[in-house]
Amino acid sequence: YYFWTGLKPPTSLNTTVWSELLDDRQQRIVVAAIESRPRVCVLVDRSLPLPDPRDSPLARFVFEQFELRSQRLGTEIWTRRGSGLAARADSS
């Protein structure tokens, strides 16, 4: 998705199935990189299993700091809690 936005990713640790491919140290690097970026969004592909936040530093951060903003065709967009964007679910 970075291709379409023209934005640079916060790290080079970009992968679809990050919960299986990134170890805890790498996940903490991603968390540190996005903590100070209030406009970061998270895309969740509901066709893939969600990682358990008890087992993953990045999943824990996402579940604690982000909320569902919108969804379409099986993909959810999560924004940071309290970012001023009202949570909304568009059904499709």
WOHUDA-V376886 format. One record per backbone hydrogen bond with DSSP energy under -0.5 kcal/mol. CO is the residue of the C=O (numbers start at 0). NH is the residue of the N-H. If there is no record, write none. Layout:
co=(CO:CO)
nh=(NH:NH)
This chain:
co=(0:1:1:11:12:14:15:16:16:17:22:23:24:25:26:27:28:29:30:31:33:35:36:41:41:42:43:43:44:50:51:55:56:57:58:59:60:61:64:66:68:69:71:73:74:75:75:76:76:77:78:79:83:87:88)
nh=(4:5:6:13:14:17:17:19:20:21:26:27:28:29:30:31:32:33:34:35:36:37:39:43:77:44:45:75:47:52:54:59:60:61:62:63:64:65:80:78:87:76:74:45:71:43:77:68:69:41:66:82:85:89:90)
